[in-house]
Amino acid sequence: MSALDVASPASAATGRAERAALRPDLALIAEMVAPGARVLDIGCSDGALLEFLAQERGVTARGMELSQRNVNACVTRGLSVIQGDADTDLVEYPAGAFDYAILSLTLQATRDPRQVLEQMVRIGRHAIVSFPNFGHWRVRLHLLFHGCMPVTEALPERWYETPNIHLCTVKDFIGLCRDCGIEIEEALVLNDRQHRAALNTPHLANLFGQKAIFRLKKD
């Protein structure tokens, strides 16, 4: 498109509609990705984010997904996705292979979150990570008054059914980044109404953020 070309209202409206169709956290992740970038989406599920990034941001999209069923769904969408495990297979990628390595609502289900995070900032110039915040006020109140693990919109499975084995809070994750020597470039939280808020005050973000999204790079 030349400097004189203008996107049609119809195409702009289509882009807005497709972005609105994404999960709120995925839409915010998409905003963090520069157009034309090389992207690896780890735990890409059915490929909704990858497809959006490829079509609307013009990225070179690659995916890794543990579930063969989801891999098949991605391939049906025309996406380049392989079956793989974040805990064991990220070491196979060379350093700096991607501009962005993305892990959406999956870190808490990995066996070694620290190793996964360190691999992400090794293979990607930037890493984007989202996770459910176990420090959210509803979680705290549920534990206080009911004395059992909560079931919420962000944590929908019961404790004996959930794949989540390393739940953390916003403050926990900030501490992990500090321990790993990882720089936080941008941080956002989504509240109960899925509205975004900057992480200017970590204590308040830890209390009111239902989900957190971080853009990171190796310090």
ZARO-378721 format. One line per 10 residues: their letters; for each residue z, x, y of N, C-alpha, C. Coordinates in nm, 3 decimals. Layout:
A> Z X Y Z X Y Z X Y | ...
# end
This chain:
MSALDVASPA> 0.000 0.085 -0.119 0.000 0.000 0.000 0.000 0.088 0.123 | -0.094 0.065 0.218 -0.101 0.146 0.339 0.003 0.101 0.439 | 0.014 0.178 0.549 0.112 0.144 0.652 0.081 0.010 0.717 | -0.045 -0.034 0.707 -0.084 -0.159 0.770 -0.072 -0.278 0.676 | -0.051 -0.250 0.547 -0.040 -0.358 0.449 0.098 -0.421 0.460 | 0.103 -0.551 0.440 0.230 -0.624 0.443 0.239 -0.706 0.316 | 0.355 -0.697 0.249 0.373 -0.776 0.127 0.365 -0.924 0.162 | 0.300 -1.000 0.075 0.285 -1.143 0.101 0.419 -1.213 0.088 | 0.439 -1.327 0.161 0.563 -1.402 0.147 0.589 -1.444 0.003 | 0.481 -1.475 -0.070 0.498 -1.517 -0.209 0.556 -1.406 -0.294
SAATGRAERA> 0.503 -1.281 -0.277 0.553 -1.169 -0.358 0.695 -1.134 -0.319 | 0.726 -1.142 -0.189 0.863 -1.114 -0.145 0.959 -1.217 -0.202 | 0.916 -1.343 -0.201 1.001 -1.449 -0.255 1.022 -1.430 -0.404 | 0.916 -1.386 -0.474 0.929 -1.361 -0.618 1.031 -1.251 -0.645 | 1.025 -1.143 -0.564 1.122 -1.034 -0.581 1.264 -1.081 -0.559 | 1.285 -1.163 -0.456 1.419 -1.215 -0.429 1.466 -1.303 -0.543 | 1.376 -1.386 -0.596 1.413 -1.476 -0.705 1.450 -1.398 -0.830 | 1.372 -1.293 -0.860 1.401 -1.214 -0.980 1.533 -1.139 -0.964 | 1.560 -1.088 -0.842 1.687 -1.020 -0.819 1.803 -1.117 -0.832 | 1.784 -1.241 -0.783 1.888 -1.342 -0.793 1.914 -1.380 -0.937
ALRPDLALIA> 1.812 -1.368 -1.024 1.828 -1.405 -1.164 1.908 -1.301 -1.241 | 1.919 -1.180 -1.187 1.999 -1.078 -1.252 2.147 -1.112 -1.242 | 2.226 -1.063 -1.337 2.371 -1.068 -1.323 2.410 -1.004 -1.191 | 2.511 -1.054 -1.121 2.546 -0.997 -0.990 2.569 -0.847 -0.992 | 2.635 -0.796 -1.096 2.659 -0.652 -1.101 2.530 -0.574 -1.122 | 2.437 -0.631 -1.200 2.309 -0.564 -1.221 2.225 -0.563 -1.094 | 2.233 -0.670 -1.015 2.160 -0.673 -0.888 2.210 -0.564 -0.794 | 2.341 -0.541 -0.793 2.397 -0.435 -0.707 2.358 -0.297 -0.759 | 2.356 -0.281 -0.891 2.311 -0.154 -0.948 2.166 -0.128 -0.909 | 2.082 -0.231 -0.916 1.941 -0.215 -0.880 1.925 -0.167 -0.736
EMVAPGARVL> 2.012 -0.214 -0.647 2.005 -0.172 -0.507 2.036 -0.023 -0.491 | 2.111 0.034 -0.585 2.149 0.175 -0.576 2.039 0.270 -0.624 | 1.936 0.216 -0.687 1.830 0.298 -0.747 1.713 0.313 -0.651 | 1.673 0.435 -0.623 1.561 0.461 -0.533 1.429 0.425 -0.600 | 1.333 0.371 -0.526 1.202 0.339 -0.583 1.136 0.463 -0.643 | 1.067 0.441 -0.755 0.992 0.549 -0.819 1.074 0.649 -0.897 | 1.203 0.623 -0.913 1.292 0.718 -0.981 1.271 0.716 -1.132 | 1.322 0.821 -1.197 1.326 0.827 -1.343 1.463 0.774 -1.386 | 1.464 0.669 -1.467 1.588 0.598 -1.499 1.609 0.590 -1.649 | 1.731 0.620 -1.693 1.774 0.593 -1.830 1.886 0.491 -1.824
DIGCSDGALL> 1.863 0.375 -1.885 1.965 0.271 -1.893 2.029 0.278 -2.031 | 2.155 0.319 -2.034 2.227 0.341 -2.160 2.303 0.213 -2.194 | 2.280 0.161 -2.314 2.337 0.031 -2.347 2.267 -0.077 -2.268 | 2.134 -0.077 -2.275 2.052 -0.160 -2.186 2.043 -0.305 -2.229 | 2.108 -0.344 -2.338 2.111 -0.482 -2.385 1.969 -0.534 -2.405 | 1.936 -0.649 -2.343 1.803 -0.707 -2.365 1.698 -0.654 -2.269 | 1.736 -0.558 -2.185 1.638 -0.493 -2.097 1.614 -0.562 -1.964 | 1.699 -0.658 -1.926 1.676 -0.731 -1.801 1.676 -0.639 -1.680 | 1.772 -0.547 -1.672 1.778 -0.455 -1.558 1.659 -0.360 -1.559 | 1.629 -0.303 -1.675 1.516 -0.210 -1.685 1.386 -0.277 -1.643
EFLAQERGVT> 1.364 -0.398 -1.689 1.241 -0.469 -1.655 1.233 -0.492 -1.504 | 1.344 -0.531 -1.444 1.345 -0.552 -1.299 1.315 -0.423 -1.225 | 1.380 -0.314 -1.266 1.359 -0.186 -1.199 1.215 -0.139 -1.212 | 1.157 -0.159 -1.329 1.018 -0.117 -1.351 0.922 -0.199 -1.265 | 0.945 -0.329 -1.258 0.852 -0.417 -1.187 0.872 -0.415 -1.036 | 0.998 -0.412 -0.992 1.028 -0.426 -0.850 1.054 -0.294 -0.779 | 1.096 -0.191 -0.853 1.125 -0.062 -0.791 1.027 0.046 -0.833 | 0.939 0.014 -0.928 0.839 0.110 -0.971 0.896 0.233 -1.038 | 1.009 0.217 -1.107 1.073 0.332 -1.171 1.005 0.364 -1.303 | 1.024 0.487 -1.349 0.990 0.523 -1.486 1.111 0.487 -1.571
ARGMELSQRN> 1.099 0.380 -1.648 1.215 0.318 -1.713 1.224 0.357 -1.859 | 1.339 0.408 -1.898 1.370 0.438 -2.037 1.505 0.376 -2.071 | 1.521 0.338 -2.197 1.647 0.275 -2.236 1.698 0.326 -2.370 | 1.830 0.317 -2.387 1.896 0.346 -2.514 1.989 0.229 -2.544 | 1.982 0.177 -2.666 2.060 0.060 -2.701 2.104 0.071 -2.847 | 2.231 0.037 -2.873 2.286 0.049 -3.008 2.234 -0.061 -3.100 | 2.221 -0.182 -3.048 2.181 -0.297 -3.129 2.031 -0.299 -3.154 | 1.992 -0.300 -3.280 1.849 -0.306 -3.312 1.788 -0.437 -3.263 | 1.864 -0.543 -3.268 1.814 -0.672 -3.219 1.778 -0.663 -3.071 | 1.865 -0.599 -2.993 1.835 -0.583 -2.851 1.720 -0.487 -2.827
VNACVTRGLS> 1.711 -0.382 -2.910 1.597 -0.291 -2.899 1.467 -0.369 -2.918 | 1.465 -0.455 -3.019 1.345 -0.535 -3.044 1.312 -0.625 -2.925 | 1.417 -0.683 -2.864 1.396 -0.769 -2.747 1.336 -0.689 -2.631 | 1.383 -0.566 -2.614 1.330 -0.480 -2.508 1.184 -0.445 -2.533 | 1.153 -0.410 -2.656 1.014 -0.375 -2.691 0.922 -0.495 -2.668 | 0.972 -0.615 -2.697 0.895 -0.736 -2.672 0.864 -0.751 -2.523 | 0.954 -0.704 -2.438 0.931 -0.706 -2.293 0.835 -0.596 -2.249 | 0.796 -0.509 -2.341 0.709 -0.398 -2.306 0.782 -0.277 -2.253 | 0.910 -0.266 -2.285 0.993 -0.155 -2.235 1.002 -0.043 -2.337 | 1.022 0.079 -2.287 1.038 0.196 -2.373 1.187 0.216 -2.400
VIQGDADTDL> 1.232 0.166 -2.514 1.374 0.169 -2.549 1.389 0.217 -2.692 | 1.485 0.306 -2.714 1.513 0.356 -2.848 1.653 0.313 -2.890 | 1.674 0.310 -3.021 1.809 0.284 -3.071 1.889 0.413 -3.063 | 2.008 0.405 -3.008 2.091 0.524 -2.994 2.233 0.489 -2.957 | 2.320 0.587 -2.972 2.463 0.572 -2.947 2.503 0.664 -2.833 | 2.561 0.607 -2.728 2.600 0.686 -2.611 2.699 0.796 -2.647 | 2.782 0.773 -2.747 2.883 0.871 -2.785 2.824 0.995 -2.851 | 2.709 0.981 -2.914 2.656 1.093 -2.993 2.517 1.141 -2.950 | 2.439 1.057 -2.884 2.297 1.088 -2.864 2.260 1.138 -2.725 | 2.349 1.127 -2.628 2.315 1.175 -2.493 2.298 1.327 -2.490
VEYPAGAFDY> 2.363 1.396 -2.582 2.353 1.543 -2.585 2.211 1.588 -2.615 | 2.127 1.500 -2.669 1.990 1.537 -2.704 1.899 1.547 -2.582 | 1.941 1.492 -2.470 1.857 1.495 -2.350 1.883 1.624 -2.271 | 1.779 1.684 -2.215 1.798 1.805 -2.133 1.865 1.771 -2.000 | 1.928 1.871 -1.941 1.993 1.853 -1.812 1.890 1.814 -1.706 | 1.927 1.719 -1.621 1.839 1.677 -1.513 1.715 1.601 -1.556 | 1.718 1.542 -1.675 1.600 1.472 -1.726 1.570 1.344 -1.647 | 1.672 1.290 -1.581 1.655 1.162 -1.510 1.714 1.172 -1.369 | 1.665 1.084 -1.283 1.725 1.073 -1.151 1.852 0.988 -1.156 | 1.851 0.888 -1.244 1.967 0.799 -1.260 1.993 0.774 -1.408
AILSLTLQAT> 2.117 0.791 -1.448 2.163 0.746 -1.579 2.257 0.629 -1.554 | 2.228 0.515 -1.613 2.302 0.391 -1.584 2.378 0.347 -1.709 | 2.502 0.306 -1.689 2.585 0.252 -1.798 2.655 0.128 -1.743 | 2.610 0.011 -1.785 2.658 -0.114 -1.729 2.751 -0.187 -1.826 | 2.877 -0.201 -1.785 2.979 -0.274 -1.862 2.985 -0.228 -2.007 | 2.974 -0.096 -2.026 2.971 -0.040 -2.161 3.069 0.074 -2.180 | 3.109 0.141 -2.072 3.196 0.258 -2.084 3.322 0.228 -2.163 | 3.379 0.110 -2.142 3.505 0.074 -2.208 3.488 0.053 -2.358 | 3.364 0.043 -2.405 3.338 0.025 -2.548 3.303 0.155 -2.618 | 3.297 0.266 -2.544 3.264 0.395 -2.605 3.389 0.459 -2.664
RDPRQVLEQM> 3.368 0.548 -2.762 3.482 0.614 -2.826 3.540 0.724 -2.739 | 3.457 0.790 -2.660 3.502 0.902 -2.576 3.443 0.886 -2.436 | 3.506 0.801 -2.352 3.450 0.774 -2.220 3.432 0.900 -2.135 | 3.524 0.994 -2.145 3.512 1.115 -2.062 3.386 1.193 -2.100 | 3.362 1.211 -2.229 3.244 1.284 -2.272 3.117 1.212 -2.231 | 3.116 1.080 -2.245 2.997 1.003 -2.205 2.970 1.020 -2.057 | 3.075 1.014 -1.975 3.059 1.030 -1.831 3.007 1.169 -1.796 | 3.061 1.270 -1.861 3.016 1.407 -1.834 2.871 1.427 -1.876 | 2.831 1.365 -1.986 2.691 1.374 -2.028 2.599 1.302 -1.929 | 2.645 1.191 -1.875 2.562 1.116 -1.781 2.532 1.197 -1.655
VRIGRHAIVS> 2.633 1.264 -1.600 2.607 1.343 -1.478 2.536 1.474 -1.510 | 2.530 1.510 -1.638 2.452 1.628 -1.678 2.304 1.594 -1.686 | 2.271 1.481 -1.749 2.131 1.447 -1.770 2.070 1.373 -1.651 | 2.155 1.319 -1.562 2.105 1.246 -1.446 2.152 1.310 -1.316 | 2.064 1.311 -1.216 2.106 1.359 -1.083 2.214 1.268 -1.027 | 2.208 1.141 -1.065 2.311 1.044 -1.028 2.346 0.964 -1.153 | 2.469 0.919 -1.161 2.511 0.828 -1.267 2.563 0.701 -1.200 | 2.528 0.587 -1.256 2.579 0.459 -1.207 2.654 0.392 -1.322 | 2.780 0.362 -1.298 2.868 0.308 -1.403 2.934 0.181 -1.351 | 2.932 0.076 -1.431 3.009 -0.045 -1.398 3.101 -0.077 -1.515
FPNFGHWRVR> 3.214 -0.141 -1.483 3.311 -0.174 -1.587 3.400 -0.288 -1.539 | 3.459 -0.366 -1.632 3.557 -0.467 -1.594 3.688 -0.399 -1.554 | 3.747 -0.446 -1.445 3.868 -0.384 -1.393 3.992 -0.449 -1.454 | 4.064 -0.372 -1.536 4.183 -0.425 -1.602 4.301 -0.434 -1.505 | 4.284 -0.385 -1.382 4.389 -0.396 -1.282 4.378 -0.520 -1.196 | 4.280 -0.606 -1.225 4.259 -0.728 -1.146 4.383 -0.817 -1.150 | 4.408 -0.886 -1.041 4.533 -0.962 -1.029 4.548 -1.069 -1.136 | 4.438 -1.131 -1.179 4.449 -1.233 -1.284 4.495 -1.172 -1.416 | 4.447 -1.052 -1.445 4.489 -0.983 -1.567 4.638 -0.952 -1.559 | 4.683 -0.902 -1.444 4.824 -0.868 -1.427 4.913 -0.992 -1.443
LHLLFHGCMP> 4.873 -1.103 -1.379 4.954 -1.224 -1.389 4.957 -1.278 -1.531 | 4.844 -1.272 -1.599 4.839 -1.322 -1.737 4.934 -1.243 -1.826 | 4.932 -1.112 -1.813 5.023 -1.028 -1.892 5.168 -1.056 -1.854 | 5.194 -1.075 -1.724 5.331 -1.096 -1.678 5.388 -1.228 -1.729 | 5.310 -1.335 -1.719 5.363 -1.467 -1.751 5.339 -1.511 -1.895 | 5.234 -1.459 -1.957 5.202 -1.501 -2.094 5.235 -1.394 -2.197 | 5.239 -1.268 -2.154 5.275 -1.161 -2.246 5.172 -1.131 -2.353 | 5.046 -1.168 -2.329 4.941 -1.140 -2.427 4.815 -1.098 -2.353 | 4.722 -1.038 -2.427 4.598 -0.989 -2.368 4.517 -1.106 -2.312 | 4.467 -1.093 -2.190 4.396 -1.204 -2.126 4.254 -1.221 -2.177
VTEALPERWY> 4.204 -1.342 -2.165 4.063 -1.372 -2.185 4.012 -1.424 -2.052 | 3.920 -1.351 -1.991 3.870 -1.385 -1.858 3.717 -1.382 -1.859 | 3.658 -1.415 -1.744 3.512 -1.408 -1.732 3.462 -1.267 -1.756 | 3.535 -1.168 -1.706 3.494 -1.029 -1.722 3.533 -0.973 -1.859 | 3.634 -1.033 -1.923 3.682 -0.989 -2.055 3.686 -1.112 -2.145 | 3.571 -1.159 -2.193 3.563 -1.290 -2.257 3.609 -1.296 -2.403 | 3.626 -1.183 -2.469 3.663 -1.186 -2.610 3.814 -1.168 -2.628 | 3.866 -1.225 -2.738 4.007 -1.202 -2.772 4.024 -1.058 -2.818 | 4.147 -1.010 -2.812 4.173 -0.867 -2.836 4.124 -0.821 -2.972 | 4.126 -0.908 -3.073 4.086 -0.867 -3.208 3.936 -0.883 -3.231
ETPNIHLCTV> 3.865 -0.936 -3.133 3.720 -0.952 -3.145 3.642 -0.863 -3.049 | 3.709 -0.810 -2.949 3.638 -0.739 -2.842 3.589 -0.601 -2.886 | 3.473 -0.560 -2.837 3.428 -0.422 -2.861 3.496 -0.323 -2.767 | 3.571 -0.374 -2.669 3.634 -0.287 -2.570 3.755 -0.216 -2.630 | 3.750 -0.083 -2.630 3.860 -0.005 -2.688 3.925 0.087 -2.586 | 3.864 0.102 -2.468 3.921 0.188 -2.364 3.915 0.115 -2.230 | 3.991 0.009 -2.217 3.996 -0.063 -2.091 4.063 0.022 -1.984 | 4.017 0.009 -1.861 4.076 0.089 -1.753 4.075 0.010 -1.623 | 4.146 0.063 -1.525 4.149 0.005 -1.392 4.063 0.089 -1.298 | 4.043 0.038 -1.177 3.970 0.115 -1.076 4.040 0.248 -1.050
KDFIGLCRDC> 4.171 0.244 -1.039 4.246 0.367 -1.013 4.234 0.464 -1.129 | 4.235 0.413 -1.253 4.217 0.499 -1.370 4.083 0.571 -1.363 | 3.978 0.496 -1.327 3.844 0.555 -1.325 3.831 0.660 -1.216 | 3.889 0.634 -1.101 3.888 0.733 -0.993 3.957 0.861 -1.040 | 4.068 0.845 -1.113 4.138 0.961 -1.168 4.054 1.037 -1.268 | 3.979 0.965 -1.352 3.892 1.030 -1.450 3.784 1.111 -1.379 | 3.725 1.055 -1.275 3.623 1.129 -1.199 3.682 1.256 -1.139 | 3.802 1.246 -1.087 3.869 1.363 -1.029 3.892 1.469 -1.136 | 3.939 1.428 -1.254 3.966 1.522 -1.363 3.838 1.590 -1.411 | 3.726 1.519 -1.404 3.598 1.572 -1.453 3.520 1.648 -1.345
GIEIEEALVL> 3.572 1.653 -1.224 3.499 1.718 -1.116 3.373 1.642 -1.078 | 3.381 1.510 -1.080 3.266 1.425 -1.049 3.286 1.362 -0.912 | 3.183 1.371 -0.828 3.190 1.316 -0.693 3.150 1.168 -0.693 | 3.229 1.087 -0.625 3.197 0.945 -0.608 3.114 0.930 -0.481 | 2.987 0.894 -0.498 2.896 0.877 -0.384 2.908 0.739 -0.321 | 2.928 0.639 -0.404 2.938 0.501 -0.356 3.020 0.422 -0.456 | 3.101 0.330 -0.407 3.182 0.247 -0.496 3.192 0.106 -0.439 | 3.173 0.008 -0.525 3.181 -0.132 -0.488 3.262 -0.207 -0.592 | 3.320 -0.319 -0.551 3.380 -0.410 -0.648 3.324 -0.549 -0.625 | 3.326 -0.629 -0.731 3.291 -0.770 -0.724 3.418 -0.850 -0.742
NDRQHRAALN> 3.443 -0.947 -0.654 3.563 -1.028 -0.666 3.539 -1.147 -0.759 | 3.635 -1.239 -0.764 3.625 -1.354 -0.854 3.499 -1.437 -0.831 | 3.454 -1.441 -0.707 3.336 -1.520 -0.673 3.208 -1.438 -0.681 | 3.219 -1.318 -0.737 3.106 -1.227 -0.753 3.048 -1.184 -0.618 | 3.135 -1.178 -0.517 3.097 -1.123 -0.387 3.133 -0.976 -0.383 | 3.049 -0.897 -0.319 3.070 -0.753 -0.315 3.170 -0.715 -0.206 | 3.238 -0.604 -0.231 3.327 -0.546 -0.130 3.328 -0.395 -0.150 | 3.327 -0.322 -0.040 3.333 -0.176 -0.050 3.472 -0.133 -0.093 | 3.478 -0.016 -0.157 3.605 0.033 -0.208 3.670 0.123 -0.103 | 3.691 0.067 0.017 3.751 0.145 0.124 3.901 0.163 0.103
TPHLANLFGQ> 3.965 0.063 0.045 4.108 0.067 0.017 4.126 0.054 -0.134 | 4.141 0.165 -0.206 4.146 0.159 -0.353 4.253 0.065 -0.407 | 4.369 0.057 -0.341 4.476 -0.029 -0.392 4.434 -0.175 -0.390 | 4.369 -0.219 -0.281 4.323 -0.357 -0.272 4.206 -0.382 -0.366 | 4.116 -0.285 -0.376 4.003 -0.299 -0.468 4.052 -0.310 -0.612 | 4.155 -0.235 -0.645 4.211 -0.238 -0.780 4.276 -0.373 -0.809 | 4.325 -0.438 -0.704 4.394 -0.566 -0.721 4.296 -0.683 -0.724 | 4.194 -0.679 -0.639 4.107 -0.795 -0.623 3.967 -0.778 -0.684 | 3.932 -0.659 -0.726 3.802 -0.637 -0.787 3.800 -0.678 -0.933 | 3.714 -0.772 -0.968 3.702 -0.813 -1.109 3.616 -0.714 -1.188
KAIFRLKKD> 3.511 -0.665 -1.123 3.425 -0.562 -1.181 3.406 -0.453 -1.076 | 3.385 -0.331 -1.123 3.365 -0.218 -1.032 3.233 -0.149 -1.065 | 3.168 -0.096 -0.961 3.042 -0.025 -0.976 3.052 0.106 -0.898 | 3.025 0.218 -0.965 3.034 0.349 -0.902 2.901 0.422 -0.915 | 2.857 0.486 -0.807 2.746 0.581 -0.814 2.804 0.720 -0.800 | 2.771 0.807 -0.895 2.837 0.936 -0.909 2.737 1.050 -0.915 | 2.786 1.170 -0.892 2.708 1.290 -0.920 2.805 1.404 -0.949 | 2.753 1.507 -1.014 2.837 1.623 -1.045 2.875 1.693 -0.917 | 3.003 1.719 -0.899 3.052 1.783 -0.777 3.007 1.928 -0.771
# end
